[in-house]
Amino acid sequence: MNKKFILQLLSVELIRLVFIGLMILSVSFAYNRNSQKMISFPSLQGEYFAAGTEHRSSSIGRKKAERVLHPIVIQAASRHQVDPALIKAIIMAESGYNTRAISKRGAKGLMQLMPATAHALGVEDAFNPKQNINGGVRYFKQLVIQFDGDVKLALAAYNAGSRNVRHYQGIPPFKATRYYIKKVFKYYEIYKDQMACTENSIVFLNNSNHYS
């Protein structure tokens, strides 16, 4: 009787252990699936708030950042009378829409403001998207005025500094600066077309609602 009772106890204990093991495996499997989803679809926070990253953000994260920051860009560009498509192009060329980007020289944020420049513009937190964009647009507008409306010279000064532009009496012979200007204009054409399509769609919808 004792042996039979002991065998029954062992059988019950074995079944319990198997059940616990299966529960642990199922929980582990569910956790791994959720982790993979989080990696596959990174949030804006994880994608753009990691200091020191540059242009390695995924297109999904970048597009989300563009949508979120679009109203700030429009407002700042309107305030300083600058083409918003050009500001978007500068942001893309400078940081790839990474709000926490830091360059090797210490420039910070979306529009890559140097600490001294940010301080002069009254930007207290260069990683704050609104402050950074407002400061960057204001600074770029100052450069446009300084170089008599020449956007290419303003971009050259934004990248290489006003002193170099004045010293060379034009775009400095730096490969990085010349490439930067080409890159900004490439992005500018893309954003200009996108914004034109959006505006045309809005006008079409408004007209459709008017005649419906």
Stockholm file with secondary structure:
# STOCKHOLM 1.0

chainA/1-212         MNKKFILQLLSVELIRLVFIGLMILSVSFAYNRNSQKMISFPSLQGEYFAAGTEHRSSSIGRKKAERVLHPIVIQAASRHQVDPALIKAIIMAESGYNTRAISKRGAKGLMQLMPATAHALGVEDAFNPKQNINGGVRYFKQLVIQFDGDVKLALAAYNAGSRNVRHYQGIPPFKATRYYIKKVFKYYEIYKDQMACTENSIVFLNNSNHYS
#=GR chainA/1-212 SS CHHHHHHHHHHHHHHHHHHHHHHHHHHHHHHHHHHHHHHHSCCHHHHHCCTTCCSCCCHHHHHHHHHHHHHHHHHHHHHHTCCHHHHHHHHHHHHTTCTTCBCTTCCBTTTTBCHHHHHHTTCSCTTSHHHHHHHHHHHHHHHHHHTTTCHHHHHHHHHHCHHHHHHHTSSCSCHHHHHHHHHHHHHHHHHHHHHHHHHHHHHHHHHHHHHC
#=GC SS_cons         CHHHHHHHHHHHHHHHHHHHHHHHHHHHHHHHHHHHHHHHSCCHHHHHCCTTCCSCCCHHHHHHHHHHHHHHHHHHHHHHTCCHHHHHHHHHHHHTTCTTCBCTTCCBTTTTBCHHHHHHTTCSCTTSHHHHHHHHHHHHHHHHHHTTTCHHHHHHHHHHCHHHHHHHTSSCSCHHHHHHHHHHHHHHHHHHHHHHHHHHHHHHHHHHHHHC
//
